[in-house]
Amino acid sequence: MLNEKADPRVLKEFAESDRQREVIDAVISQGSASKAAQLLKVNRRSVDKMINRLEEKAARGGIAPHRDLTHQTAAGFETKRVSTAYKEDGTVALQWHIQEPQKKSLKERLALMIEGIKDDLSGFKSPVKGPDKVNSDYLAMYILGDHHFGMLADSETKLDDDDWDVKIASQVLLESTDRLAQRVGDAELGVLLNVGDFFHADSSKNETTNGTRVDVDT
């Protein structure tokens, strides 16, 4: 009978952040997700979710030994289709593993980026204590427009003296949001509104939606 759980030692190879590796190491050393959660003082569900994400990533790369997938895809490729023929005793007789170049939508790339950095940002900002009283008729609106995160602009090649890159864009976003938060008052609700063009490029080809090439910092 097949083992229904992925071996965490196999999944560790697919971890992308220090936090993911820490969680995997805890599962390996403690022998279970529940004991790992106790050791790390986190919710068991968060450990399970991280394990599931890594298992899905490994499977897309052709690695899931508990499902008879043992041949990893080439770099930049993912599993398109797997056909397996079994013998009467349940062992693998033949297997066809078809690969294709990885296809990620903008939404998927953003999700992977956020997942990769959110653990590193833990503790970056201390939680702010909420006001003792709030005004239910008051809504605070944080509006972000034309931030063009990722744009590269060099003042030496422009008519003005304003540079722009990922570091500057991050600093401006953090400082302005922090400044607005200090002025917001006692609003019960807050809305973070992105009115468009938060990212400078709309694809990994460094182009707009219409295919116009743009200068990017990353």
DOVONU-510659 format. One record per residue (C-alpha): residue number from 1; x, y, z. Coordinates in pm, whole numbers, plus 32768, in hexadecimal, padded with zeros to 4 digits. Example, Ala and Ser with C-alpha at 12.3 -4.5 7.8 and 13.67 -1.06 7.14 Angstrom:
2
pt loza:1; X:84CE; Y:7E3E; Z:830C
pt loza:2; X:8557; Y:7F96; Z:82CA
***
This chain:
218
pt loza:1; X:8000; Y:8000; Z:8000
pt loza:2; X:8085; Y:8156; Z:7FA1
pt loza:3; X:80E9; Y:8250; Z:80AC
pt loza:4; X:7FE6; Y:8365; Z:808E
pt loza:5; X:80C4; Y:8475; Z:811E
pt loza:6; X:81E5; Y:8524; Z:8075
pt loza:7; X:8337; Y:84F7; Z:8118
pt loza:8; X:8399; Y:864B; Z:81AC
pt loza:9; X:8506; Y:85FA; Z:8165
pt loza:10; X:84AD; Y:85F7; Z:7FF3
pt loza:11; X:83E6; Y:8739; Z:800C
pt loza:12; X:8503; Y:87F8; Z:80B0
pt loza:13; X:85B3; Y:8812; Z:7F60
pt loza:14; X:848E; Y:88E1; Z:7EE0
pt loza:15; X:8486; Y:89DB; Z:8001
pt loza:16; X:84C9; Y:8B3F; Z:7F90
pt loza:17; X:84E0; Y:8C03; Z:80D5
pt loza:18; X:858F; Y:8BDB; Z:8223
pt loza:19; X:843D; Y:8BBE; Z:82CC
pt loza:20; X:83D2; Y:8AA0; Z:81EA
pt loza:21; X:8517; Y:89EA; Z:8232
pt loza:22; X:84E8; Y:8A26; Z:83A7
pt loza:23; X:838B; Y:898F; Z:839D
pt loza:24; X:83FF; Y:8861; Z:82D2
pt loza:25; X:8522; Y:8827; Z:83C1
pt loza:26; X:842E; Y:8831; Z:84E6
pt loza:27; X:8349; Y:8731; Z:8440
pt loza:28; X:8473; Y:864F; Z:83FC
pt loza:29; X:8501; Y:8669; Z:855B
pt loza:30; X:83B2; Y:864C; Z:860D
pt loza:31; X:831C; Y:8543; Z:852A
pt loza:32; X:81CD; Y:85EC; Z:84EE
pt loza:33; X:812E; Y:8738; Z:848C
pt loza:34; X:8075; Y:8757; Z:85D8
pt loza:35; X:81B4; Y:8730; Z:86A6
pt loza:36; X:826A; Y:881F; Z:85BC
pt loza:37; X:8158; Y:8921; Z:85F2
pt loza:38; X:817F; Y:88FF; Z:876A
pt loza:39; X:82F7; Y:892B; Z:8751
pt loza:40; X:82D8; Y:8A60; Z:8675
pt loza:41; X:81B0; Y:8AE6; Z:873F
pt loza:42; X:80D9; Y:8B0F; Z:8608
pt loza:43; X:7F86; Y:8A8F; Z:8597
pt loza:44; X:7F88; Y:8928; Z:8515
pt loza:45; X:7EC3; Y:899A; Z:83E5
pt loza:46; X:7FD8; Y:8A88; Z:8379
pt loza:47; X:80D2; Y:8968; Z:8380
pt loza:48; X:7FE6; Y:888A; Z:82B5
pt loza:49; X:7FAE; Y:899D; Z:81B4
pt loza:50; X:8121; Y:89D3; Z:8185
pt loza:51; X:815D; Y:885C; Z:815F
pt loza:52; X:8043; Y:8848; Z:805E
pt loza:53; X:80D3; Y:8969; Z:7F95
pt loza:54; X:8229; Y:88C8; Z:7F8D
pt loza:55; X:8191; Y:8778; Z:7F2E
pt loza:56; X:80D9; Y:881A; Z:7E0A
pt loza:57; X:8218; Y:88C8; Z:7D9A
pt loza:58; X:82DC; Y:8782; Z:7DAC
pt loza:59; X:81D0; Y:86C9; Z:7CE7
pt loza:60; X:81D3; Y:87D3; Z:7BD6
pt loza:61; X:8346; Y:8790; Z:7BC1
pt loza:62; X:830C; Y:861A; Z:7B9B
pt loza:63; X:8364; Y:85B6; Z:7CFF
pt loza:64; X:8261; Y:84FB; Z:7DCE
pt loza:65; X:82F7; Y:83A7; Z:7E2D
pt loza:66; X:81C0; Y:8347; Z:7EF2
pt loza:67; X:8102; Y:836C; Z:7DA7
pt loza:68; X:820A; Y:82BA; Z:7CD4
pt loza:69; X:829A; Y:83FD; Z:7C47
pt loza:70; X:8415; Y:83F3; Z:7C69
pt loza:71; X:849F; Y:84A9; Z:7B38
pt loza:72; X:84CD; Y:861E; Z:7B66
pt loza:73; X:8484; Y:870A; Z:7A47
pt loza:74; X:8593; Y:87E1; Z:79AB
pt loza:75; X:85C8; Y:8943; Z:7A2C
pt loza:76; X:84B8; Y:8A29; Z:79A8
pt loza:77; X:83D0; Y:8906; Z:7955
pt loza:78; X:82AB; Y:886A; Z:7A0A
pt loza:79; X:81E3; Y:872C; Z:79EB
pt loza:80; X:80DC; Y:8739; Z:78DA
pt loza:81; X:805F; Y:85D3; Z:78E2
pt loza:82; X:80BC; Y:8488; Z:7984
pt loza:83; X:8043; Y:8334; Z:790B
pt loza:84; X:809B; Y:8206; Z:79DD
pt loza:85; X:8062; Y:8095; Z:7994
pt loza:86; X:806A; Y:7FAC; Z:7AC2
pt loza:87; X:80B5; Y:7E3C; Z:7AE0
pt loza:88; X:7FCC; Y:7D4F; Z:7B96
pt loza:89; X:809A; Y:7D6E; Z:7CD4
pt loza:90; X:806F; Y:7EE8; Z:7CD1
pt loza:91; X:81D1; Y:7F41; Z:7C61
pt loza:92; X:820D; Y:802D; Z:7B3D
pt loza:93; X:822F; Y:7F84; Z:79EB
pt loza:94; X:8246; Y:80B6; Z:7909
pt loza:95; X:8229; Y:822A; Z:793F
pt loza:96; X:8219; Y:8351; Z:784E
pt loza:97; X:8270; Y:84A0; Z:78EB
pt loza:98; X:8229; Y:85C2; Z:7800
pt loza:99; X:82C8; Y:8712; Z:7855
pt loza:100; X:827C; Y:8870; Z:77D8
pt loza:101; X:8308; Y:89CD; Z:781E
pt loza:102; X:827A; Y:8A67; Z:795B
pt loza:103; X:814C; Y:8B46; Z:7923
pt loza:104; X:80FC; Y:8C3B; Z:7A38
pt loza:105; X:7FF4; Y:8D49; Z:7A2B
pt loza:106; X:8039; Y:8E9E; Z:7AC4
pt loza:107; X:7F5D; Y:8E3A; Z:7BEA
pt loza:108; X:8027; Y:8CFE; Z:7C25
pt loza:109; X:8172; Y:8DB8; Z:7C10
pt loza:110; X:80F8; Y:8EBA; Z:7D0A
pt loza:111; X:8081; Y:8DA8; Z:7DF5
pt loza:112; X:81D5; Y:8CFD; Z:7DE2
pt loza:113; X:8289; Y:8E46; Z:7E1B
pt loza:114; X:81B3; Y:8E99; Z:7F4A
pt loza:115; X:81DB; Y:8D3B; Z:7FD6
pt loza:116; X:8352; Y:8D52; Z:7FAA
pt loza:117; X:837B; Y:8E9A; Z:8068
pt loza:118; X:826A; Y:8EA2; Z:816E
pt loza:119; X:8327; Y:8DC8; Z:8265
pt loza:120; X:8458; Y:8EA9; Z:8243
pt loza:121; X:837C; Y:8FD8; Z:8292
pt loza:122; X:82F9; Y:8F40; Z:83D4
pt loza:123; X:833E; Y:9032; Z:84EF
pt loza:124; X:83A6; Y:9143; Z:83F9
pt loza:125; X:8293; Y:9222; Z:8481
pt loza:126; X:8203; Y:9210; Z:85DF
pt loza:127; X:8085; Y:91FD; Z:85F3
pt loza:128; X:7FE1; Y:9348; Z:8647
pt loza:129; X:7EF0; Y:9349; Z:876A
pt loza:130; X:7D92; Y:93A1; Z:86F9
pt loza:131; X:7CE1; Y:94D5; Z:8782
pt loza:132; X:7C07; Y:94AE; Z:88B5
pt loza:133; X:7ADF; Y:953F; Z:87F7
pt loza:134; X:7A92; Y:953D; Z:8684
pt loza:135; X:79A6; Y:9605; Z:85AA
pt loza:136; X:78C3; Y:9519; Z:84EA
pt loza:137; X:7866; Y:9632; Z:83F9
pt loza:138; X:79D1; Y:966F; Z:839D
pt loza:139; X:7A8D; Y:95AB; Z:8291
pt loza:140; X:7BFF; Y:95DD; Z:824A
pt loza:141; X:7C64; Y:95B9; Z:80DF
pt loza:142; X:7DCE; Y:956F; Z:807F
pt loza:143; X:7DE9; Y:95AC; Z:7F09
pt loza:144; X:7F0E; Y:9529; Z:7E3B
pt loza:145; X:7F28; Y:95A5; Z:7CD9
pt loza:146; X:8033; Y:9582; Z:7BCD
pt loza:147; X:813A; Y:9501; Z:7CBD
pt loza:148; X:81EE; Y:944D; Z:7B9F
pt loza:149; X:82A5; Y:935A; Z:7C81
pt loza:150; X:83C7; Y:92C6; Z:7BC0
pt loza:151; X:8400; Y:93F1; Z:7ADD
pt loza:152; X:8565; Y:9463; Z:7A9F
pt loza:153; X:8597; Y:95D7; Z:7A64
pt loza:154; X:86E8; Y:9686; Z:7A63
pt loza:155; X:86E8; Y:9800; Z:7A8A
pt loza:156; X:8814; Y:9813; Z:79A3
pt loza:157; X:873C; Y:979E; Z:7883
pt loza:158; X:860B; Y:9875; Z:78D7
pt loza:159; X:85B9; Y:99E7; Z:78ED
pt loza:160; X:8577; Y:99E3; Z:7A66
pt loza:161; X:8645; Y:9975; Z:7B92
pt loza:162; X:8569; Y:9859; Z:7C0E
pt loza:163; X:85F4; Y:96F9; Z:7C0D
pt loza:164; X:8515; Y:95C9; Z:7C3B
pt loza:165; X:8566; Y:945E; Z:7C81
pt loza:166; X:84EC; Y:9342; Z:7D61
pt loza:167; X:85A4; Y:93C5; Z:7E93
pt loza:168; X:851B; Y:9525; Z:7E6E
pt loza:169; X:83BC; Y:94A6; Z:7E1F
pt loza:170; X:83C0; Y:93CD; Z:7F59
pt loza:171; X:8437; Y:94EA; Z:8033
pt loza:172; X:8333; Y:95DD; Z:7FAC
pt loza:173; X:821B; Y:94DF; Z:7FD8
pt loza:174; X:827B; Y:9488; Z:813F
pt loza:175; X:82B5; Y:95EF; Z:81AE
pt loza:176; X:8178; Y:9679; Z:810E
pt loza:177; X:809E; Y:9561; Z:8197
pt loza:178; X:8136; Y:9590; Z:82EF
pt loza:179; X:80FB; Y:9707; Z:82E0
pt loza:180; X:7F90; Y:96DB; Z:8273
pt loza:181; X:7F52; Y:95D9; Z:8384
pt loza:182; X:7FC2; Y:96D6; Z:848A
pt loza:183; X:7EC0; Y:97D0; Z:840A
pt loza:184; X:7D9A; Y:96EB; Z:83D4
pt loza:185; X:7CE7; Y:9731; Z:851D
pt loza:186; X:7BE2; Y:964C; Z:85B5
pt loza:187; X:7B48; Y:95B2; Z:847B
pt loza:188; X:7AA4; Y:9460; Z:84B8
pt loza:189; X:7AEC; Y:93E9; Z:8355
pt loza:190; X:7C12; Y:9412; Z:826C
pt loza:191; X:7C2D; Y:93CF; Z:80F7
pt loza:192; X:7D70; Y:939D; Z:8034
pt loza:193; X:7D14; Y:9401; Z:7ED0
pt loza:194; X:7DF8; Y:93B8; Z:7DA9
pt loza:195; X:7D79; Y:948C; Z:7C89
pt loza:196; X:7E6A; Y:93F9; Z:7B8B
pt loza:197; X:7FCF; Y:93E0; Z:7B0A
pt loza:198; X:805C; Y:9369; Z:7C54
pt loza:199; X:8156; Y:9298; Z:7B8E
pt loza:200; X:8217; Y:9335; Z:7A71
pt loza:201; X:821B; Y:91FF; Z:7992
pt loza:202; X:80F6; Y:9113; Z:795B
pt loza:203; X:81C0; Y:8FE0; Z:7900
pt loza:204; X:830F; Y:8F38; Z:792F
pt loza:205; X:8366; Y:8FB6; Z:77D3
pt loza:206; X:8381; Y:9116; Z:7865
pt loza:207; X:8260; Y:9193; Z:7797
pt loza:208; X:8114; Y:9241; Z:77CF
pt loza:209; X:7FCD; Y:918D; Z:7787
pt loza:210; X:7FDA; Y:9218; Z:7624
pt loza:211; X:813C; Y:919A; Z:75F0
pt loza:212; X:81F8; Y:92E1; Z:761F
pt loza:213; X:835B; Y:92A4; Z:769E
pt loza:214; X:83B1; Y:9354; Z:77E5
pt loza:215; X:84ED; Y:9386; Z:78B3
pt loza:216; X:84E5; Y:92BB; Z:79F6
pt loza:217; X:85C3; Y:929C; Z:7B26
pt loza:218; X:8584; Y:9128; Z:7B58
***
